[in-house]
């Protein structure tokens, strides 16, 4: 396979990344992030809707943020610029593990042995989540690809999506999640809440236990995010509501390239449409806002109480 040319020009701020180009690296990186995410899930205090399990976008990659441990804390970062997994503790210890072609089993053993060496004891369930034909981490010698250029492109796309989604998040004063990365589904999401409890979710979400789903959707939501794709589906932005109000799928949303997928039960905006747009930020914000309005208007949300109205102060001088 010919190595891709570096994707670093101003014209490619929204990097190109077709699924076929990086499938092997994608699958390996997905599993590596699950190992790190499960460490946070095990040790971090539980927060509603599983928010204690997620990762966050940084200027260099992805992070767990600080994880409490005994009387201190530690943090694990994926650095996709220097291609290192960095473990830092509150006592000043720093350990690095190279991000390079290596099996999931080898990566898992390296992470766990490094944590033990610096005095952090943790056991995780080693079965991957939300993947086809899962193999326990310690046994997986199949997934071992890591192309640094494609890993960097993955992070750059997350960085751009995080930037625009954070701007969208800032417009809301009701309960709202952080913009955070779910390692199970390998997607970046932000979720707004109406403030009302939702009907109990029926479950049945592929590869998710019903009790996990019911905790995630205990309250009414309008959720949106970015997913790198899978199977025959290329990367996309998505938006959905739970419970889905009547008329939601027929609501006129923006931009024209967005559509409702009856199969996924979500509005979809192809990533490539955003990447090719003259003004990607404006296109994406129009999608996020109009799909939220579909959920809020049809679901009778109290928008006046939930949305932020900037206060313009007169200059007394």
N, C-alpha and C positions, 0 to 999 in steps of 0.2 A: 504494500500500500504506500503510495506517495504521500509524504508529509505535507500537510496544508501550509500555504503561505501564511505568515503572521497577519492577523486581522486587526490592525492598529490605527488605520487612518481615520480622520475626522468623518469621512463619508460612511464609515462602518461602525459608528457608535452603537447602533443596533446591529449586532453581529449576525452574519449568516450562519445557520446551523441546521442543515437538513438532517432528518433522523438517520438516514442511511449512512451519512458521513461519519457519525460518531457513535453508532449503536453499541459497539463493544465497550468503549470508554464510559458511555452513559450507564450501561448495566452494572459495571464494576463500581463506578462512583456512587450510584444509587445504593448499593449494598454497603459501601464504606460509610456513607452518611447515616445509614441505619444503625451501624455499630455505635457510632458516636452519639446519635440521638437516643439510643436505648440507655446509654450511660447516664445521660441527663434525666431521662424519664425515671430511672431507678432511684436516683439520689436527690433530685430536686423536689421541694414541697409541691404537693398536688395543687393544681389550679383548675378552675372550671373549664370545660370544653377541651381539656388536654393541652392547654396553653403552656404547661410546664415542660412539654416534651419537644418543643420546636427549636429550630436553629434560626439564626438571624444573619442577614447580609451585612458584610463589613467592607471597608475600602480595599480589602485584599482577598476576600473569599466568604466563608461562612463561619459562624461561631456559636458555641453553646451559651455564651455569656457566663457570668460567674455562677458556679454550682456550689452551694454550701456543702462543706465536709468537715465534720467534727466542729472545732472552733475556728476553722478557716474556710477557704474556698479555693477552687481551681477552675480553669477554663480551658477548653479545647477548641482550636481554630484550624480550619482548612485555609492555607495560604496558597492561592492559585497564581501568585506572581513568582514567589520563590519555590513553589511546589514542595511545601513542607506541611506536615501536621504538627502543630505546636501545642504543647501542654504546658501551662503556666500555673503556678500555685502562689498563694498569698504569702508564703515564706520566702519567695524569691527564686524558687527552683524553676528552670525552664528545660524542657526536653523536646527534641525534634525527631520526627520520623519522616523519612523521605517519601514523597508522593511520586511514585514511579511504577512501571509495570510490575505488579506482584499480585499473587492470588488473594482472594478474600480471606482464606484461612491464614495466610502469612500476615496480612494486615491485622487481622483480629488478634493473633498471638502477639504481634509487636505492640499493639496498643495496650493489651491487658498486662503484659509483662512490664512495660514501661510504667504503667500506673502502680503496679505492685512495688516496683523498685523505689518509687517515691512515696510509698506509704499509703496509697489509696486502694482500698479493698472494695471491689464491686463485682457482683455477678449479674449477668443479664440473660434474658431468654434469647437464645442464639438462633431462633427460627426467623428468617426474614418475613416482613409483612408486605401485603399488597403486591406480590410478584407471582408470576407463573412458575410452577414447579420449584418451590423454595428448597434450598439446601442449607442446613445449619452452617453458620459462619465458619466454624472450626473444621468443617469438612469440604468447604467449597474451593476446589482447585481449578474450577472451570473459568470463573470470571477473574481475569488477571490483566486486563488491558488498561493502559493509562497513557493517553496522548496529551501532553501538556498544552498544546495549542487549543485543542477542543475543550479541555478543562477550563482554560482561560476564557474561551468564548462563552461557555456555560455561565461562568461567574459574571462576565460583562453584561450578558442579557439579564441576569438576576439583578444586577446593580441598577440597570436602567428601569426595569419594571418596578423595583423597590422605590426608586426615586419618584416616579410618577404616582404610584399607588400611595406613597406617603403623603404626597400633595393632596390626593383625593381624600385620604383619611382625615386630614387636618380640617376639613369642612364640617365635621360632625361632632356634636357635643354629647350625644347619647353614648351608651355603652358601645365600645368598639374594640376589636382585637388589635394587637400590634400587626404590622406587616411582617409575617413570619413564614418560615420555610418548613413544610411538613415533609419529613424524610420518608414516611410511609408511601405517599403518593408522588413524592419528588416534585412538589409544586409550591409556589409562593402565593399566599392568600392574605386577604384582609376582610373582616366580617363586621357588619353593622347590625345592631340589635334594636328591635322596636321597643323593648322594655316589657313585653308580655310573654308569658309562657306559651310554648307551642304544644300542639297535640303530640302525644307520644309518637316518636318516629317508628314506623313499622319495621325498621331494619331492612335486611336484604341488600345492603350495599355490598358489591362484590369485594371479597377478601377482607371484610371488616366484620367483627363480631357485633351482634345486635346491641349488646350493652355498651359497646364503644360508640356506636352511632347515636344511641339515645342520649348519651351524655353530651355528645358534640352538638346535638340539635334539640336541647331541652327548652330553648327559647326561640322566638321568631327571629329569623335572620335574612339579611340580604348580603350575599357573599360573592366575592369576585377574586380572580387570581390569574396566575400564569402557570401553564403546564408545558413541559417539553415534548409531550406527545408519547405515543406508543402504538404498537401494531402498525396499522396503515394510516394512523392519524398523525399529522405533523404538529409542530408546536402551535399553541393557541392561547389566547386570553379567554376567560370564561366568566359567566355571571349567572347566579341562580338565586332562588328564594325558597325558604322552607318556613311554613307550608307555602306551596306555590298557589298564589291567589287566582281566582277565576279570571281568564282573559290574559294572563301573564304572557303566554307564548305568542299571542297575537299583537302584543303591544308594539308600537312603532318605536324602535330604538335606533340609535346612531352608532357608527356611520353606516352607509349603505352596504358595506361589505360584511356587516354583522348579520347573523341569522340565528334562529332558534333550532336547536337539534332535538328532535323528538326522541332520539335514541339516548342521548346523554341527559335530556331534560334540563338543558342550560342554553343560555345565549352564548354564541361562539363568535370570536373575532380572530381570524387567522393571524398568527404572528407575522407572517410574510407580508400581509397587507399593511401592518403597522410599520414594519421595517422599510417598505418601499414608499411610504407616504412622504409627501413634502414636509409635513409637520407631524411627526409621530406622536409627540406629546399631546397635542390637541386632539388628534384622532382617538388616542387611548382614553383620555379624560372624558371625551364625549360618550364613549362606550360605557365607562364605569358609571358616569352620572345618569345616563338615560336608562340603563338597566336597573340602577337603584330606584329611580323614579317609578319604573314599572312596578317594582315590589312595594314601594312605600305608598304610591297612590292607590293601587288596586287593593292593597292590604290595609288601607285606612290607618296608616301610621300618623302619629301626631308630629308632622314635619316641623311645625312652628317651634315646638319645644326641643326638637332633636337636632336641628341644623344650626350651624354657626353663621351669625350675621355680623360681619366686621363693624366695629364702632369707629367712626371717623371723628377724631377730636379736633376741635377748632384750635388754631394756634393763637393763644392769648397774647402773644407778642406781636 
